[in-house]
């Protein structure tokens, strides 16, 4: 079968956690409570700890990409490719 042009990308699952330091988004429950360790510039790793963000009102679908994380053939810049925006709490660093 031939792929049909113009089909929108599938929606990404709503995240379950976020790092308060670097705002890394996670979709796996096992990551909650663990060190983030996202690679940062100059070889450093993020020292943050992943916090749970399970409430439905903590996330909203990105209005630019419709929760797909993509616009046309590129990554959505509004949500940085995650498809969802975190809104409930202000995360402190």
N, C-alpha and C positions, 0 to 999 in steps of 0.2 A: 504494500500500500504506500501511496505517496503522501508525504506530510503536507498538510494544508497550511498555506501561508496565512498569517493574520490571527492564528489562534493565540490566546493569551496564555502566559505561563501559569502553572498551577500555583495556588496559594501556599505559602509556607506555613507550617504549624506555628501556633502561638508559643512564644518562649516561656520557659518556666523559671528562669533565673537570670540575674545580671550582676556584673561586677561593679561595685560602687566607685572603684578607682578609675578604670579604663572604659567602662560601659560595654564590656564584652557580653554578648547575649548567648545564653545556653538553652538548649531544648532537651537536655537529658537530665532527669531527676538526680542521677548519681553524682552530678557535678556540684549540686548545691552543698555549701559548707566546705568545699575544697578550695585550695589556693588557686587563683586564676592562672598565673604563670604565662599570660599572653606575652609573646615576644614584643619588646619595645625597642626603639632605636638604640644603637650602640651596644647591643648584646645584653641589655638588661631585661628582666622579666617583671611583669606587673606583680606587686606584692599583695594585691587585693584578695578578698575571699568572696566567692560567689554567694549572693543572697537569693533567697526564694522570691519569686514574683509571680505567684500563682493566681491571684485574684483577676477575674476577667476585666475589672475596671482599671487595672494597672497598665494595660496594653490597648492600643488602638491600631487598626490596620492602617498602613501608610496610604494616605490619600493619593499619592502620586503613582504608585505601582499596584495598588489593590492587593497588598500583602504577598506579591510574587517576588519582590526584591529586584525586579528587572524592569527596565523601560527600553523598548525597542530591542536593540541587541547589546545593551550595556547594563551595568549595575546602577540601581536607583541611588541617586545621591542624597535624597531626603532621609532614607532609612539605612543607608550604607549597605544595601543588599540584604538586609535582614527581613524586610517585609512588614515589620511591626515597629511602632514607636512606644517607648516607655513614658508614662505620664504621671502615675499616681503619686510617688514620693520624689522629693528632690534628693538626689543621692549626694552625700557629702564625700569629699576626698580626704 
